[in-house]
Amino acid sequence: MDKWTPGFFMGAYLFPQILALGVFTFPFFGLWSLLFLIFLLPIPAPFRYYFEARGYAMDVLTAHPGHRAEMVERSLDHFTGWNYYKMYPFEEQVREAIKGYVVRAEAGEDKDLMKVLLVYELVAEECSTRTKNIQH
């Protein structure tokens, strides 16, 4: 993944809805500034889709192998529903993106997802070891 500065990440994540702030140009552009309110509609958010698809791929990677397909389907509700303001309403694209990130992570092609998965597995192993020690 490319390295994103915090400001650029936030701007990209909130795009296009952040463009609604253009309404504050009212003193300069008059009633034309109200057109910026169009960006408050549930318009697909491509950058948020990118970031969230990678994040939900981690949910799938850390799920029990028998529940991975269910986890992908459950994730679709967040992308296409009102939870994330209809972030990206194209179910098949979302499904394929999440599955694609999972495949790339498992193949070692996505170094950032692999790092997160490794840390998760280390923490899960440590928790399991501590639980076993407490029980004995």
N, C-alpha and C positions, 0 to 999 in steps of 0.2 A: 504494500500500500504506500502511496505517496505520503510524505510527511506534510501535514497541514498545520499551519499556524492556528492558534486558538481563534483569532478573529476571522480568518478566512473560513475555518471550519464552521463557525457559528453562522456566518453569512450564507454559506452554501447550504447548511442544514435547514435554515429557515426560508430559503428561496423556494418558491416565488412569493410566499405570503409576506415576507419582510418588505416587499415593494409597496405594500399598503401604507407604509410610513410616508410615502410620497404625498399623502393627503395633507401633511403639514406644510406643503408648499403653497397652501391656500392664499397666504398674503401676497404671493408673487404671481400666481397663475389663476387666481380667482376660482370660479366654479369648475374650471377644467381639472383642478386638483382632485375633485371628487371621483374622477375616473380611476384613480389609484385604489379606490375601494373595491374594484373588481378583483384585486389580488387577495381579498379576504374569502373569495369563493374557494371551495375545495378543489383546487387545481393540482394535478399531479406534481409531486415534488421529486425530481430526478436525483438530486444529491442525497436527500434524506432516504430515498429508496436504496441508493447505493450503500450508505452507511448502515442502515437498518437490516438490509439483506445479509450483509456480512455478520452483523450481530446475531441475527436469528440463525445463521449457519452455525454459530457456536452453540446455540441451544440444541440444535440437531446433533452436533458432534458429541455433546456431553450427555445426550439422552441414551437410555438403554437401547441397544440395537433393534430390539423388537418394537420400539415406540418411535423410531425416527420418522417414518412416513406420517404418523399421526401428528408429530411435532411440526412437520412442514405444513400440513393442512391447517393446524391451529394457528400457525403464524400468518396464514393468508388473511384471517379475519382482521388482524391488526393493520395490514397494508390496505385492504380494500374496504374496511369498515370505518366507523366514526371514531374508534379509539385514537387513531392517528389522523383524523380529519381527512379520510379518503386519500391517504398519502400517495398511493399508486394503485389504481383500480384494475389493473390488468393481471388477473390471477395467474394465468399460464406463464407470463414473463417472470412474475415473482417466484413462482414454484421452481422454474428452471434456474433462476439466479441463485436461489438458496441452495439448491442441489449442486449447482456448479461450484459454489464456494466450498461446499462440503467435500466434493471430489478433489478440488485443488488442494485443500488443506490436507486431506488424507494422503495425497500423492506427494506432499512436501513442496508443492509449488507456491503456496502462499505462506511466506515466512512469518508474517505477523499473526495470522490465525494459528499457525503451528506453535508459536511461542505461547499464546494464550492457552491453547489446549494443553501444552506441556505443563504450565503452571497449574492449571485445573487438575490435571492428573496427579501431580505431586501433592497438592493440597488434599485431594480425595484419598490418596494412599496414606498420607499422614493421619488424617482423621480416622480412617479405618483402623490403622495400627493403634492409635490412642484408644479407640473404642474397645478394641480387643484386649488391650492392657488393663483397662478399667474393669472389664467384665471378669477378668481372671484374678 
